[in-house]
Amino acid sequence: MSRPTGRVFDMGLQAERTALAWRRTALAMAVAAVGAGRLAVPVLGAVALAIAALGLFQALLVSEASRRRYWIVHKSLTTQGNLAAVRLAGAPIAGLACSGVLVGLLALAFVLAA
């Protein structure tokens, strides 16, 4: 994939701010998965580690999907002037939802087992 030009499409930098927000979200997801896994290991054992690993994987997927989406948005805006080339805009949101469900299941299992 070629790098987009350095030309700024708009002065508000909405695409850049959105990319940074997704980066923070992915980092928070990773921290939450590790923290929840660490707290649940004494109660759930290996199951907690497996769910925490799935949460980390989801965080990586969200991070990668948002990074790719940023470059696609940037390229589309700077070359075409619109967002016609952007597809699968909901992929990071779907990943976030899946990760939230995984962490919620880990929390539920922890509460029920305690």
DARA-V348556 format. One record per backbone hydrogen bond with DSSP energy under -1.0 kcal/mol. NH is the residue of the N-H (numbers start at 1). CO is the residue of the C=O. If there is no record, write none. Layout:
# DARA-V348556
nh: {NH & NH}
co: {CO & CO}
This chain:
# DARA-V348556
nh: {17 & 18 & 19 & 20 & 21 & 22 & 23 & 24 & 25 & 26 & 27 & 28 & 29 & 30 & 31 & 32 & 33 & 34 & 35 & 36 & 37 & 38 & 39 & 40 & 41 & 44 & 45 & 47 & 49 & 50 & 51 & 52 & 53 & 54 & 55 & 56 & 57 & 58 & 59 & 60 & 61 & 62 & 63 & 64 & 65 & 66 & 67 & 68 & 69 & 70 & 71 & 72 & 73 & 74 & 75 & 76 & 77 & 78 & 79 & 80 & 81 & 86 & 91 & 94 & 95 & 96 & 97 & 98 & 99 & 100 & 101 & 102 & 103 & 104 & 105 & 106 & 107 & 108 & 109 & 110 & 111 & 112 & 113 & 114}
co: {13 & 14 & 15 & 16 & 17 & 18 & 19 & 20 & 21 & 22 & 23 & 24 & 25 & 26 & 27 & 28 & 29 & 30 & 31 & 32 & 33 & 34 & 35 & 36 & 37 & 40 & 41 & 44 & 45 & 46 & 47 & 48 & 49 & 50 & 51 & 52 & 53 & 54 & 55 & 56 & 57 & 58 & 59 & 60 & 61 & 62 & 63 & 64 & 65 & 66 & 67 & 68 & 69 & 70 & 71 & 72 & 73 & 74 & 75 & 76 & 76 & 83 & 88 & 90 & 91 & 92 & 93 & 94 & 95 & 96 & 97 & 98 & 99 & 100 & 101 & 102 & 103 & 104 & 105 & 106 & 107 & 108 & 109 & 110}
